[in-house]
Amino acid sequence: MLSANVSKALNKQIELEGSSSQYYLAMASWAETQGLNGVSAFLYTHADEERMHMLKLIKFVNERGGHGVVPPLKQPPTTFKSVKVVFEEILKHEIKVTDEINNLVDTTLKEKDYTTHNFLQWYVSEQIEEEALARQIVDKLKLIGDDKGGLYFFDRDLEVLAAESTGAEEEKGKGK
């Protein structure tokens, strides 16, 4: 059974994962309208991943006797200055999510809820990957600068990465 503190903290994380999904979805839609099909495919994939993170938390809370609350939808921004700004925002956002996951882990330790602590280790590992990927992308965009040709190849590379990521997820699903 979840304590009230852990349940509240998990529902806060559910809300953050849901807003992350909405944020990435808004970025994907903007990128698509800018002709950046690779960037949009990459961001649509990540919007889905964030939604799955939220669902995983909701199911866990419910399985532990709590009530996973579906958060309200908040309007994310609809326009962005540039692809570079999008990915800089993603990096900042992922750092915030990491901080919140760490706070959540701390709460579980204070509450001596080792089951939830163990469950959250997946999120800890996931955040290491998410931050590293965002940093790599921001670094590549810094190298490209204002070069339109470089942006074209960057967009194409992200399209390939998104297709590979989608294929890997489909393969995981078949193994279940």
N, C-alpha and C positions, 0 to 999 in steps of 0.2 A: 504494500500500500504506500502510495506517495504521501509525503508530508505536504501540508499547505504551502510551505515555502518552496519546495521543489516543484510542486504542481504549478504554482504561479510563475516560477522562473522558466519552466518548460513551455508554458503557454506564451510567455514573452518571446521565447526563441521561435515558436511556431509563427508568431506575428512577424518577426524579423525575416524568417525564411520566405514567408508569403510576400512580404513587401520586396524582397530581393528578386523574386520571380517576376513581379510586376515591373520593377525597375529595369530588369534585363529585357523584358518583353517590349517595353517602351523604347529602349535603345535599339532593339532589333527592328522594330517597325520604322523608326527614323532612318536607320542605316539602309533599309530596303528602299525607302523613298529617295535615297541619295544615289541609288544605283550600285550600292555596295553589297552585292549578293553574298559574298563570302563572310563579311562581317555580320550581316543579318543572320545567316545560317548558323554561324558560331553562337551568336547571342540568343537565337531562338532555342538552340540546344541547351544553353546554360539556363535559360528561363525555365525550361522543363526540369532540369536537374534541381534547381532551387525548389520547385514545386514538389518534387519527389522527396527532398529533404524535409519539407514541411509535413508531407503525408506520413513519412516514417516517424516523425515526432508525435503526430496526432495518434497514430496507432499505438505507439509505445505508451503514451499517457493513458489511453483508454484501457490497454491491457494491464496496466498497473493499478487500475481502480480509480483513476482520475477521470477528468473530462477534458479532452483536447478540444479547444475552442477554435473554430474557424474564424480567422480575423476578417475585419471589414476591408474592402478594397479602397486604397487611397490612390488618388490621381498622381502618378509619377510625372516628371517633366515630359514634354512631347517633342522638344527640339534640343539639339546639342550643337555646340560650336564646331566641333570637328571630331574625327575618329580618335585622334590623340586624346582629346578631352574626355571622350567616352571611356577609354581604357584607363585614364588617370582616375576618373571617378570610380570605376570598377575596383581598382586597386585600393583606393581609400575605403570603399564600401567593404571589401573583403577583410581589410585590417580591422574595421569596426566589428564585423561578424566574428572574427577570431577573438577579439576582446570579449565579446558577449559570450561566446562558447567557454572561454576561460573563466569568466564570472560564474557561469552555470556550473562548471566543473567544481569550482570553489564552493558553491552552495551545496552541492551533493556531498562533498567531503565534510563540511561543517555539520550537515544533517546526518552524517554517517550512512548515507544511502549509496552503498557500494554497487548495487545492481544498476542504478542510473548512471553512476560514475563509469562503470564498465561500458554501458551502452554508448555513452558520449565519447568514448575514445575513437570511435569511427569518425565523428565530427571533427575531433582534434586533428586526426590524420588528413581528413578531407581539406581542412583549412590550410594546412601546410601546402598541399598541392594547388589549391585555388590561388593563394597569394603568390606562389612561385610562378604560376602560369601568367597571372596578371602582370607581375614584374617583368617577365620575359617579353611580353607583348609591348608593354610601355617602352622597354629598352629598344625593341625593334623599331617602334614608331619614332623614337628620338633619332635613331640612325637614318631613317628615311627622311626626316625633316619635312620640307615642302615639296619633295620630288613626286610628281604625279605618277611617273612610271613606277617608282618604288611602291607607291600606294596601290597601284594596280596589281603588282606581284604579291604584295602583302594580302590584299583582298582575296586573291586566288589561293594563296597558301592557307588562309583561314577557312575557305570553302572546303579544301581537301581535309583539313583538320576536323571540321564539323562532320563531314561525311564519315571519316574514320571513327570518330567518337560515337556517332549514331549507330554505325555498324557494330562496334564493340558492345554497346548497350543492348542491341538486338540479340547478339550472340549470348550475352549474360542471361537474357530473358528466356532463351531457349533451354538453357541449362537448368532452369528451375523446375 
